[in-house]
Amino acid sequence: MNQRTRRRRAQFAYAVLGVLALLALRLASAWSLRVDSDEPQHLHVVWAWTQGLLPYRNVFDNHTPLFQLLMSPLLALLGARADIVPCMRTATIPIWALGLTLTWWLGRRLWNVRVAWTAMVLTALFPLTYLSSVQFRTDDLWWVMWVAGVAVAVLGAPDRRRLAAAGMLMGLSFAVSMKTTPLLITQLLALAMLALFWRLQGRAIAWREWLRATPGWLLGLILPLGAFAVFFALHDALPQAWYFWVTYNIVPGMGPWTGSRLQYLLFPTVSALVAMVSWRRLRASTDAALTLRRLAMFDGAALYLAALLSYWPLLTLQDLLPVVPLLMLGASGTRLVHTRRIGWGFALALALELLTILATRPPWRDLLLQRQERELALVLRMTRPDDFVMDAKGAAIFRKRPVFWVFEDIAEFRIAHGLLHPRVRAHLERTGTSMVIDHRMPDSAEPFIARNYLPLLGNVRVLGQRFTVAQARQPVLLPIAIPQRYVLLDAQGRSVAARIDGRAVAGAVALTRGCHTLEVPQAGPYLLLWAPAIRRGLDPAALLALPAQRQAAPAATVAAALQCRQQGAVGLLD
C-alpha cells in the first residue's frame, strides 16, 4: 500500500468519525435543548391532520401545509406522549442530513472536496442557526428544498428537464413556507444582474434554450402550491387558506424599526458591492461558465440576506437557514479553491463554532425541555381527547383549543393595535375549558384566568377557586364563570357535604354559569375544584400547598351580589 492510498484511507476515516460526531451532537441536542414556542404550534397542526381537521378552517396556521402534512403519519404512529417534541425533532435529522449532503455536493461540483467538507461543517455548526435547525419547525424542510432547487439549477446547462426539476423543488419550498418569496425575488435579481454583466463583457446568451426551458420551470414552480389550492378549494376552504398564506402575514406598520431608516440603505449598498465583485470575477475568470454558476448561487444568497436586514418586518434566526450553506460555500471556495490544506483560519472558525454551541446551549444541561415534558404529561393525564385546554400557541398539542387564534408575534401585534379580538374569556366560558397553560396569554385574559384557574405545575392551571368562609352555615355567594362539574374540598383536601342553592350536595356537582348560594358546615378555607381532576389522580393536598390567592366568599346580600357580578359571573342573580 503506497503513501497516497494510506493518506486517502486516513482522510476517509477522519471524515466518517467527524460525521458520526456531528450526528451524535445533533441527536443529543434534539433530546435536551429547550422547547421553542413555535414547536408545539407546528405539532398541534400536525396533530390536527391526524384528527381529520382542516388547517385554516378548523385550526389556525399561517404556514403553507406541506411540512405538517408529511409529518402527520409519524405523529399518528407515535401517539399522544409527553416526549413528542424530541421524538419529532429526531425524525427531522434525515432532512437535516440531506441538506448538509446537498451542501457537500455543491461544494464538490463547483469547487473541490476540501471546500465541500469545510462548508458542510461550517453550515452544520453555525451558531446563529444551529438551535433553529434542531427545533421541530417548517424551516427544517424549507431550507433543504430551496438549497436543492438552487443546486439542481446551477450544476448544469439550462435544459428543460433540469429547470423543470429546479422549479419543482422551489415550488415545494413555497408549499412549505411563503418565506420563499423573498428568496425567489432576490435570486431572480441576481440572475438578471449576472446576465447583464455576461452580455456587457461580450459573451453570448443562449436565449432560445432559456425560452424553451422557462415554461417547464414556471410549471414546476406553481404546481405544488397549486395542487394544495385545488385541495382546499374542493373542501370549501380556499379563501381561508389564501388569507393565512398571504393576507394574515402582511400587517402594515409591523416591524422592528424605531424611527431610523438607515437600514433601508443596506440593501442597495450590499447590491452595489456584490455587483462590483461579480463583475471583476467574471472578467478575470479563465472558466467563465463555472464562475457564473458559483456567482449565481452566492449572489442570490447575499442579496436575500441584505433584503432581510433592510426590509423584512419580522426577522428570526431561522430565516437565515436557506442561505447559510450558500454563503459558507462562497466563503470557503474563495479561500480554499487553490490550496491543498484547509488552513488554521477555517480550523479556528470550526472550533469557535463548536465551543460557542457547547457554551451557550450545552446538550447535557437544559431543564426547560424537562419542564415542558412534565407540563404536557400532566395535561395529558388530567384531560381526555374531548376536553378543551387553553394555551397560547398549541402547547397542549393533543388537545382541542377553545380559541381559534394562536398568539404568535403577528397575532400579538394585531391584538395590540385593535386588529384582532380573540375573546378568550367568552370562549373559555362557552367550551367549559378545564385547564389552561398560562403563558403568552393576552393581557385582557390574565385577570379572568387568575380568578377562575388555580396554579398546578409551572404554567399549568386547573379550573377551580380557593376562598374562605367566615361563619358556618352562613349563606355566601359562589361566583361560577365556567360551567363544569365541581367538587368542594376542605383545607385537608376532603370532600365536603354542603348546601348549594338550597340543595344538599356531596361529591361532584354540575354548576352552571352564574352566582350560586353556598352553605358550609364549618368556617375556614375551602377549595372548589374541577371534579374530574380528582378521579384522574390529582392530589388536592399538593394543590392546596401551592401559593395561590384566597379570597373571602361574599355573604348573600345585595352588595355581595354586585361583588359577585364584578368578579365576572352573571346569570342566576340577574
C-alpha positions, -999 to +999 in steps of 0.1 A: +000+000+000+015+033-011+016+065+009-011+081-012-036+053-006-029+053+032-035+091+032-068+087+014-079+060+038-069+081+068-089+111+054-119+088+048-117+075+084-115+111+098-145+121+077-166+092+089-156+100+126-165+136+120-199+128+105-207+104+134-196+130+160-218+156+142-248+133+142-242+125+179-242+162+188-274+168+168-291+138+184-281+149+219-293+184+212-327+171+200-332+155+233-320+183+256-324+218+242-352+240+253-386+239+235-393+270+215-430+280+215-432+275+177-426+238+180-458+229+198-476+252+175-464+232+145-471+199+162-506+210+171-513+215+133-497+181+126-520+165+152-550+183+136-542+165+103-543+132+121-578+140+136-593+149+102-593+186+110-586+211+082-560+237+088-571+273+082-607+264+088-607+243+119-572+250+132-550+282+130-519+280+109-501+308+090-478+285+071-483+266+039-492+229+047-466+205+031-443+200+061-471+194+087-489+171+063-458+150+057-452+147+094-487+136+103-483+098+097-454+097+121-472+116+148-502+093+144-479+063+148-462+077+179-495+088+196-501+112+224-469+112+246-452+138+267-418+134+249-433+141+215-411+171+208-377+154+210-392+124+192-403+146+163-370+165+164-352+132+159-374+125+129-361+156+112-325+146+114-326+128+080-339+160+064-311+180+081-286+154+069-300+157+033-294+195+034-258+190+045-253+164+018-266+189-008-242+215+006-213+190+002-225+181-033-225+218-044-190+223-029-177+192-046-191+200-080-184+237-080-150+237-062-134+206-046-136+181-017-119+205+007-144+232+001-173+207+003-163+194+037-154+228+051-187+244+040-207+215+052-193+215+087-194+253+090-230+252+080-239+225+105-223+243+134-231+279+125-242+291+160-269+316+148-288+288+131-278+257+150-306+259+175-332+266+148-320+236+128-325+214+159-360+226+166-391+210+150-404+236+126-414+241+090-380+256+083-364+222+086-378+212+052-380+247+038-342+254+036-334+219+022-360+223-006-345+257-015-309+246-015-319+215-036-336+238-061-305+260-064-282+230-066-302+215-095-304+248-113-267+258-112-250+224-116-257+221-153-268+237-186-303+253-186-321+225-203-358+219-199-356+189-176-331+205-153-350+237-149-383+219-146-368+199-117-354+231-101-388+248-105-405+218-088-381+219-059-386+257-055-423+251-057-421+226-029-403+252-009-433+275-015-456+247-003-436+246+030-433+283+036-443+315+018-410+329+030-397+315-003-410+347-019-380+369-010-357+341-018-370+338-053-371+376-059-335+381-048-324+351-068-340+364-099-324+398-093-290+382-090-296+362-123-307+394-141-276+412-129-252+384-139-269+381-173-264+418-179-227+416-169-223+385-191-236+403-221-217+436-214-185+415-214-192+404-249-204+368-241-234+353-259-266+342-240-284+311-253-318+329-253-336+301-272-326+274-247-337+297-218-370+304-235-377+268-242-368+258-206-387+286-188-422+272-192-412+240-175-396+259-147-428+280-142-450+249-143-428+232-117-429+263-095-466+267-094-476+230-094-471+221-056-489+251-042-515+249-070-523+213-060-529+224-024-550+253-037-572+228-056-574+206-025-586+234-002-610+246-029-626+212-031-630+214+007-645+249+005-616+264+024-595+281-003-604+317+009-593+308+044-561+292+031-552+322+010-559+345+039-535+326+062-509+320+035-507+357+024-531+383+038-527+375+075-489+378+074-489+412+058-496+438+085-488+474+078-467+490+104-453+458+119-415+458+122-385+464+145-378+499+133-380+528+158-376+558+136-342+553+119-343+544+083-306+538+078-312+501+074-331+508+042-297+517+026-282+483+034-297+465+005-286+490-022-252+492-006-247+454-005-262+451-040-235+475-053-207+456-036-220+423-049-222+437-084-187+451-083-172+418-071-192+398-096-181+420-125-145+416-116-147+378-110-164+373-143-139+394-162-109+379-146-121+342-148-104+316-170-136+295-168-164+319-171-192+293-171-180+278-138-176+313-123-211+322-134-226+292-116-207+300-084-218+336-085-254+327-093-255+307-061-237+332-039-251+364-052-287+353-047-279+344-010-261+377-004-290+398-018-315+378+002-296+384+034-293+421+027-330+423+019-340+406+051-318+430+072-332+460+053-369+454+048-382+422+065-406+431+092-402+400+115-367+388+113-359+355+130-327+334+130-345+305+112-349+329+082-312+325+076-313+288+072-316+287+034-287+310+027-261+300+053-250+269+033-246+290+001-227+318+019-204+293+036-198+277+002-189+310-013-166+320+016-149+285+017-145+284-021-129+318-023-102+308+002-096+271-004-100+266-041-063+270-048-049+254-016-043+218-006-049+223+031-078+238+050-056+261+070-056+274+105-082+301+098-110+277+090-099+252+116-102+280+142-136+290+128-149+255+132-135+253+168-151+286+177-185+275+163-184+243+183-173+260+215-200+286+211-227+259+209-213+240+238-210+271+259-244+287+252-266+256+246-248+226+262-267+194+252-261+179+286-280+206+306-313+222+297-341+220+322-367+238+300-373+207+279-379+187+310-403+213+323-422+212+290-425+174+292-437+175+328-463+200+320-475+182+289-476+149+308-498+164+335-522+179+309-525+146+291-531+127+324-557+152+337-577+156+304-593+134+278-592+140+240-627+157+241-616+182+268-606+217+259-572+231+271-564+267+266-529+276+256-513+304+236-498+285+207-508+249+210-486+238+239-510+210+248-505+197+213-530+168+215-560+187+229-586+210+213-581+247+219-612+268+228-599+298+208-591+296+171-563+322+171-528+314+181-510+342+200-477+343+180-459+375+171-482+387+143-513+380+164-499+399+193-492+429+171-528+427+157-542+425+192-522+454+204-534+476+175-570+466+177-569+444+145-578+412+163-601+404+191-597+368+203-624+370+230-606+345+252-630+347+282-661+342+261-646+310+245-635+296+279-670+301+292-686+286+260-665+254+260-662+248+297-624+247+294-609+228+323-572+236+321-550+265+310-513+267+301-509+303+312-480+316+290-482+344+264-518+350+271-534+383+261-533+409+289-571+412+288-575+375+296-550+373+325-573+386+354-601+362+344-577+332+343-562+342+376-597+343+392-610+310+378-580+287+374-556+276+401-518+271+396-509+235+394-474+230+379-453+255+361-476+273+338-504+247+341-536+258+358-567+238+366-602+251+369-611+260+405-612+286+432-599+290+467-619+310+492-625+315+529-659+313+547-661+334+578-690+317+596-705+282+595-739+278+578-739+314+567-751+318+531-723+330+508-723+337+471-702+314+449-694+330+415-691+304+387-678+317+354-670+283+337-699+258+337-685+224+347-687+196+373-670+207+406-662+192+439-660+212+472-629+203+494-618+215+528-583+225+539-572+188+542-584+180+507-615+160+518-649+163+501-674+184+520-711+179+522-727+213+518-758+231+505-757+248+471-787+268+461-807+253+490-800+217+479-778+193+498-748+180+478-719+157+485-692+150+460-693+162+424-720+186+413-727+203+380-727+241+384-740+265+357-725+298+350-737+324+375-738+332+412-747+303+434-756+303+471-733+281+493-737+270+529-709+250+545-709+232+579-677+249+592-659+282+588-625+281+572-607+278+538-622+258+510-613+246+476-638+244+447-621+221+421-629+207+387-642+173+397-627+150+370-592+161+381-597+142+414-608+110+396-577+113+373-552+113+401-548+149+411-537+152+448-557+181+463-532+183+492-505+192+467-527+218+451-536+233+485-499+235+494-491+258+464-493+295+469-525+310+455-548+339+460-575+330+485-605+354+486-633+357+511-666+344+499-692+372+498-723+370+520-756+366+503-767+403+503-774+428+475-739+442+479-725+407+477-745+401+445-729+432+429-695+420+440-702+386+425-711+402+392-679+423+393-659+391+397-671+380+363-700+357+370-735+367+360-766+346+355-786+333+384-790+366+402-796+388+371 
